[in-house]
């Protein structure tokens, strides 16, 4: 069950956190492969995590409990 339109619940926050961690890990792996050595650009990792989590939460904020974006509850 999704949260109502213009609301975010703990489930959304948890999923946003998981998304932020996963995208950060993928960013580290990608930059490591590109550089050819294990190096961490913490600013890039933090920026990627923050923007992906905010994007996910904004998507959920504007989605109603039936999964329709930008539509109020029926």
C-alpha positions as CSV (number, residue, x, y, z in Angstrom):
1,X,0.0,0.0,0.0
2,X,1.3,3.4,-1.0
3,X,1.0,6.5,1.2
4,X,-1.7,9.0,0.3
5,X,-1.2,12.0,-2.0
6,X,1.1,14.7,-0.5
7,X,2.2,12.4,2.4
8,X,5.3,10.4,3.1
9,X,5.4,7.5,5.6
10,X,8.2,5.6,7.2
11,X,8.1,3.0,4.4
12,X,8.8,5.7,1.9
13,X,11.7,7.0,3.9
14,X,13.2,3.4,4.3
15,X,12.9,2.8,0.6
16,X,14.5,6.2,-0.1
17,X,17.4,5.3,2.2
18,X,17.9,2.0,0.4
19,X,17.9,3.7,-2.9
20,X,20.4,6.3,-1.7
21,X,22.8,3.6,-0.5
22,X,22.5,1.5,-3.6
23,X,23.1,4.4,-6.0
24,X,26.1,5.5,-3.9
25,X,27.6,2.0,-4.1
26,X,27.0,1.9,-7.8
27,X,28.6,5.3,-8.1
28,X,31.7,4.1,-6.3
29,X,31.9,1.0,-8.4
30,X,31.5,3.0,-11.6
31,X,34.2,5.6,-10.7
32,X,36.5,2.9,-9.6
33,X,36.2,1.1,-12.9
34,X,36.6,4.3,-14.8
35,X,39.7,5.4,-12.9
36,X,41.3,1.9,-12.8
37,X,42.0,2.2,-9.1
38,X,40.0,2.2,-5.9
39,X,39.5,5.9,-5.2
40,X,36.6,7.5,-3.4
41,X,35.2,10.9,-4.4
42,X,33.1,11.4,-1.3
43,X,31.5,14.6,-2.6
44,X,30.3,12.7,-5.7
45,X,29.0,9.8,-3.5
46,X,27.2,12.1,-1.1
47,X,25.7,14.2,-3.9
48,X,24.5,11.1,-5.7
49,X,23.0,9.7,-2.5
50,X,21.2,12.9,-1.6
51,X,19.8,13.6,-5.1
52,X,18.6,10.0,-5.6
53,X,16.9,10.0,-2.2
54,X,15.3,13.4,-2.7
55,X,14.1,12.4,-6.2
56,X,12.5,9.2,-4.8
57,X,10.8,11.0,-2.0
58,X,9.5,13.7,-4.3
59,X,8.1,11.0,-6.6
60,X,6.3,9.4,-3.7
61,X,5.1,12.7,-2.3
62,X,3.2,13.4,-5.6
63,X,1.9,9.8,-6.0
64,X,-1.4,8.7,-4.5
65,X,-2.1,5.4,-2.8
66,X,-3.1,3.8,-6.0
67,X,0.1,4.6,-7.8
68,X,-1.1,7.5,-9.9
69,X,1.2,10.5,-10.1
70,X,-0.2,14.0,-9.6
71,X,-3.7,12.7,-8.9
72,X,-5.6,13.2,-5.6
73,X,-7.2,10.4,-3.7
74,X,-10.5,9.1,-5.0
